[in-house]
Amino acid sequence: MFRSAIRTSLSKPQVASQRFSSGGSRGLKILAILYRGGDAAKQEPRLLGTVENELGLRSWLESQGHEYIVSDDKEGPNSVFQKQIQDADILITTPFHPGYVTPEVFNKAKNLKVCVTAGVGSDHINLNTAIDKKVQVLEVTGSNVTSVAEHVVMNMLLLVRNFVPAHEMIERGDWDVSQVARNAFDLEGKVIGTIGAGRIGHRVLQRVLPFNPKELVYYDYNPLPEEAAKAVGARRIDTVEELVSQCDVVTVNCPLHEGTRGLINADLLKKFKPGAWLVNTARGAICDKFAVADALKSGQLRGYAGDVWDVQPAPKDHPWRAMKNPLGGGNGMVPHYSGTTLDAQQRYAAGTKSILEKYFQGKEQEPANVIVGIGKWATKAYGQR
Ligand code: NAD
């Protein structure tokens, strides 16, 4: 009975103005799909984004009478995700171990009103279907953008300076300076460009400026605010093709959507400067995995680094795990963790709680956190529409 009261209240006109009434603050079913942390999560309670530590929300949610189901089991029709989503009111999931909300999942999820991304990047949800089904998509905008920007700068340095093969040589007990120095350069004096100059892209530009690059450039249909562009001295380039042809280092910092899926494919890779470095911490599916592996193998790319894969967890035979350039280096891949440092986990756990609290109290959400409002796009970051 309570559930039907919720549905009734959500279909009333006041929710269309993005004031979210839960029809009261008790009795909702909240499903969280998080990654399993194992011993690490038992020993380190600040690993909040894990199944074990449950974003720190259980006692708070249960004290208000809500049901809280947490699992990492998300694949296949018999998974906890697929079963529990059928009558969940709210889904929380993270980009690090996403519960993929496809149109089929939406069709099953009869009570679903809100999807919360504990982190940044909501491409695991079919956003067009969310609009059709009037399910809001909210994320903790900004919660891990500094964490990712730092990782991007680290990736640029480790590729350009040929760090990984140098370290592996030391672990093997070898010592051959020329073998690693023959493919090591300075970041200083290079042309560095970002595809996407939002929160992360802008922070990357700010952080690489002190390295004294030859030039900073960006491609984004939403230009940087004039003051921000001036402060970093970044030149805007009109097309992605032009950007990649001018850069020594390219970094991808845009969301995954219809306009960016497979954007970096064999054709575009041919337009890169020969021997360029590519860093992608945005989403794996923005790059064609086989085309990237081929470009690295041929030397067209000197290096590729990042932490995002299509799909996650990445299968054991994913070509990016072991791909190498002709000199046996150029691979800086790690599991998806750039945006889930302990500092970031604290921020996205607190942000998730704040989103839920506003929802329970029928208060307006922070506009920057709304990706999809009720029946409409609320962000301009997921492609030109
Ligand atoms: P943001 O919304 O602040 O900025 C994204 C920018 O990309 C916007 O300016 C938008 O106009 C631009 N953009 C969109 N489509 C584009 C295209 N086709 N070409 C060029 N630019 C385009 O987002 P953000 O906070 O900077 O995050 C960006 C993305 O990074 C997220 O959507 C997510 O996929 C990824 N991310 C990854 C991690 C991680 O842990 N690896 C963590 C956070 C975010």
Residues whose N, C-alpha, C, O or C-beta is under 5 A from the ligand:
A	BS01	NAD	V120 G121 N144 V145 V148 I195 G196 A197 G198 R199 I200 G201 Y219 D220 Y221 N222 N253 C254 P255 L256 G259 T260 T281 A282 R283 S338 G339 T340 K380 A381 G383
